[in-house]
């Protein structure tokens, strides 16, 4: 629980949303295009409806920021002490490609910090969750529950696993990796879709995730909470401080999960 919110109920909502996503996944679904040219499917809509109904039933007084809901003006949002930040289908491009690397993300943000997060990958039934002061956990296919404790900071390691696609490296990530190699480190790559990249660092499969490209708050909030409780940090590249949420601009700056 996080201050009276039962994370088991949030996990249940995420699973129900995942089931709604998978119903569409098994059909010949159509793909629409949103105003920013990003893809939108019936799975996004169905998952959003399940999550919004579930969270309103669980916490009727806590407002919701979702990728699929028009955000209220900052003049209204700035006074919220807490809010849910939701991505009903993180990785719609992965969903359309049918590669399984998409998730349902639900986070509780309090005074700009994610204090509870659930990340559910329907394909493979992978569930990651955390609440402030309660640790970070994962379970695969309903199996044993394992606590995630991250690992040693990448700056102290000779061999560093970077979450990035070797075939789609941006110039900024190339520079990041070149700096590591200049320090004498051996770099290997690990690739994943959506917020699963955070989870690879949280469970120690990878050492660092430099996100030196655009993301939105709903892409990261849930997995950020998981990373925090696994002993990792999500650092704003502009300020050197922790990434913040419910900002005036819901777009994230570049950041590093370490």
N, C-alpha and C positions, 0 to 999 in steps of 0.2 A: 504493500500500500504506500501511496505518497500523499501524506496529509489527508487521509480518509478516502482516497480513491483506490479502489481495489484493482490492481493491475491484472488480476485473473479475468476480470470482466472486460478489460481493454483487450486482452489477448483473445478472448472469445469473439469480440467484435471484429478484430483483425482476421480471425479464421473465417467468420461468416462472410466478410468482404472478399476474402480469398476464394471462397466457394463460389461467390457470384462472378468473380473474374474467370474462374475455370469453366463455368457454364458457357460463357461467351467464347473462351479459348478453343473449345471443342466444336465450334461452328464456323461457317464461312462468313465471318464478320466483315463489315465494311469499315473503312477508315476515312474519317473526316479530317479536315484541316482547320486548326484554330487560327485566330488572328495573327499569332506570331509564327504561323506555318508549322507548328508542332502538331503531331498526330493526335487524334481523339477517337476513341472507340466506344461502343456500347458498354464495354467492360469498365471503363473509367466512370461512366455515368452510374452504372448499377452499383459498383463498389462504393462510390461517393454516397449514394442514397442509403446504403446499409450502414455506413460509418456514421453519417450525420444523425440518422434515426437512433442508432445505438448510443452515441455520445449524449444526445439530447435527453435520452431516457436515463442515462447514468448521472449526468451533471447538467441539468437544465439551465443553470445560471452561468455556465462557462461558455463564452463565445468560441466560434470555430473559424479558423483560417484554413481554407482548402484550395488546392489548385483548381478545383471545378466550381468554386463559388466566387463571385465578384467580391473582391476585398473592400471592406468599408474604408472610408477616408481615415487618414492617420489622425486627424483631429478627434475621431471617435476611438480608434484603437489605442492611442497613446495612453489612455486612462485605464486600460485593462491591466489589473495586476497579474492575471493569468489567462491563458487561452490554449485551445487545442490547435495544433498545426498538423495538417493532414495531407498526405498524397495518396489518393485512393488507388493509383496504379503508377508506381515509380518505375519508369523504364518502358513506356508505351512503345518505343521503337523496338525494344527487345521482345515485347509481347507480339508486335506485328511480325517480327522475324521468326517467332515461335522458337526462341532459343532458351526459354525458361528463366532467364536472368532478370526477372521483374519482381517487385515487392509491393506490399501494402505497408504504408508508413503512418503511424499514429504517435504524436508526441504531445506532452503537456509542457507548456512553456510558462515559467513563473518569473516575472520581472526580468524578462529578456533571456533567461537561461532554460534549456530543456532539462526538466527534472524527472521525466518519465518518458520512456520510449518503447515502442513495440514495432519490430520489423518482421514481416512474415513473407516468406517466399513460398507461394503455393506449389510450384513445381519442385518436387523433392521434399515438401513439407518441412521446411527449415524455419524455425522460430527463434528470434533473438529478442531479448527484453531486458529492461533495467529500470530501476527507480532509485532516486537519490538516497544514498546511504544503505542500499539494499543489494548492491553488487550487480554485475552483468551476467546474463545467463543465455544458454542456447540449448535447443533440443531439436533433433532430427528425426522425422517420421514418428513422433510421439515417444521416442526412446529416452534414454537416461538424460537427466538435466545436468549439464556441465557448466561450471562457473568459468567465466572468461577473465583472465588477468593480464592480457596483453603480453608484454615481454620487455626486455631491455631496450632503452632508447636507441634509435638507429645510429646516433652520433657516437655511441660507444662500441659499435660492432664493426668488424672487418668485412663481413659479408652482409649485404643489405638487400632485402627484397622490397622492391618498389611496386605499388599497385599502379599499373599503367599498361596500356596496350603497346607493345613494341612496334606494331605496324601503324599506329596512329598517334605517335608522339608529337605534341605541340612543341614549338620552339622553346617555350618557357620550361616545359618538363625536360627537354633535352639539356637545357642549361643547368637545371637542378641536378640531373644525373651526372653531367660532366663535372660539376663541382664535387660530387661525392667521389667520382673516380679520380679526380685530382688529389683527393685526400688519401688515395691508395685503397679505396674500398672496392670490393668486387660487387657489382650490381646485377641482380636478376630481376625479371619482371613477372608479375602475376596479374592476370586480367579478370575482371568481373563486371557485370552490369549493375546499374542502379545503385542503391545505398548498400548493396552487398560489399562494395569496396571498403566502406568503413568497418564492416563486420570482419573482413579479413585481417585488418590491423587489430581490431578488438580481441580476436581469438588467437592472435600470435602467428597466423599463417603468413602475414606480411609485416613489414617493419614501418612503412611510411606510405602515405597516400597524398601526393601533392596535387591538389585540385586547382590548376592554374587556368581555369576556364569558367564560363558562366554556369551558375546554378541558382535555384530559388530556395527560399527558406523551407518549403515543404519537402524538397529533395533531401534535406540533410538533418532536420531537427530530431527525428526519432533515432536515427543511427548515431547522431552526436551524443544523445543521452546514453546510449549503449557504450560508446567509446569512452565517455567520461568515467562510467562506473567500472570499466575494465582497466582503469588507470592510465588511459591515453588522454591526449589533449587535442583539441581542434582549434587551431591558431589562425586568426585573421592575419594575412600577410601584410596588410597595410598598417596595423596597429601593434602587432605582436601579442595582442590580448585574445581572450577567448571569443569565438564567433558569437554574435548576438542575434536575437530574434524579435519579431514584431517591430521591426524598424520601419521608418517612413517608407523606404524603398525595400521591398521584399526580396530584391535580388541580393545574393551573397557576394561579398568580395572574394578574391582568390584566398584559398586557405590551405593549410597542411594538417593532415591527421597524423600525429606522431606519438 
